[in-house]
């Protein structure tokens, strides 16, 4: 019998479980102890059910790829019998009646969904400050945000209170918190992982993906989750693929594109220097750098905040106080039941986006905003199509800055939106992307993690993981741990 | 936050009604300013010539997704109703709609 050691990868934990150095139940108990001692200062978990997880662990089949491995789940993803709220008051009291397809697949690979991870309400935000529960704090500096919207998922991995977690990425919600917390986050190609059971924010942009401590782990989780699902008509039928198959191969002959629009004035100095050094490192590993242009980058935030809010205003119409969650007490009629329930149940950012989405879809404005945005989306997508005729991957910073302080941007939504400038175009183009640790930037006297973003062509995850893994293994960034926690 | 008035103005109370969302006067005022500024930023899209460009609804386009027309099991009615704030006799209950 051995004690639990935090910060072990899935790959390493699997070996420990199979060699019986630790049992799945001991692993969960160790994790639970660490959560109990640390999470009150971080706030990554909204809820967790140790007893149910232990029952599942006691019968875990260790011969399966993820046998006995606990995975933390973002509160937007359905796990049968567990609470599901997308960190919103409007779903108070809701219990998921079924497993999301991604969860069902993780389970059949032997994994144990354990814990509900905090997030911005309905995944709307870049700081996890929009959670109706509590903000999550960055393990590297508890006065700072962990990024968002999958902030709980990232902070748990970074603080060693989870081996790995699931998040969802609509405009950077996996990659940006991974960057700000110093872990690995993978947004698969649109259609790679079924969205069935994910509470919809913007259906044409949303994808479920993993947050992990190593690049290899993200491939292991994608292997379990990917594939066509009859319950999601946008999921795609593709040949079976082992996403870790290219891991370990060198980078000779691969071309990495450096988009000039992603290296602009105003970026934090330490982010710029870390990413420049990372590109040099990729070159020293054999990759060939190619300067490329993605000329419509400057329009991405505008296009995103029209398309995403339009889709959100339609998706969130279902939360009406009739079928799920809370209802305003004593409404005088049906209309006031809707209006009051939604007023009481939604937070400010969600209301703001519903109103913007309603505006851009409303009569007289549809062509000027929504239709125009969809056309500019085509131009953004073409930029990437053209770039990928010349390069195997695109490299950039994940975020123009490291973690900012709690409250720093809460009263200026536009400033918050612009923090997503490097991640948003990926979702509009539907391509895959990942963030991985590439150094630290000293901000106000604190060393904070910097994320390197790698973008790949549609269905190019295997190539992306090969590049990410080669970089990761040639540096020590992924082995650094936050000093404020132990 | 910038104190300049945004160039765009939008009728927040009207939109809130369309969205079935009760808002306070304070929210109407703040949202009006904030959303006006966001629309000012969005304005830059108008610089682009988009004539002849097809709109993108989904980045990875798939057409005519069909499945076998087979009867499959759905969730039990009881499970669905259990999540509603008010139900009775196997139905969702809402305030009276017709007098």
Interface residues (C-beta under 8 A of the other chain):
Chain A: X93 X94 X95 X97 X98 X189 X190 X191 X204 X230 X233 X234 X236 X296 X298 X299 X301 X302 X303 X305 X306 X313 X317 X320 X321 X322 X323 X324 X325 X326 X327 X331 X332 X333 X334 X335 X336 X337 X338 X339 X340 X342 X343 X346 X348 X351 X352 X354 X355 X356 X358 X359 X362 X369 X371 X372 X373 X374 X375 X376 X377 X378 X379 X381 X411 X412 X413 X414 X415 X417 X427 X428 X429 X430 X431 X458
Chain B: X1 X2 X10 X12 X15 X16 X18 X19 X20 X21 X22 X23 X27 X31 X34 X35 X37 X38 X41 X42 X44 X45 X46 X48 X50 X53 X54 X55 X56 X57 X58 X59 X60 X62 X65 X67 X75 X79 X80 X82 X83 X84 X85 X86 X92 X94 X95 X96 X97
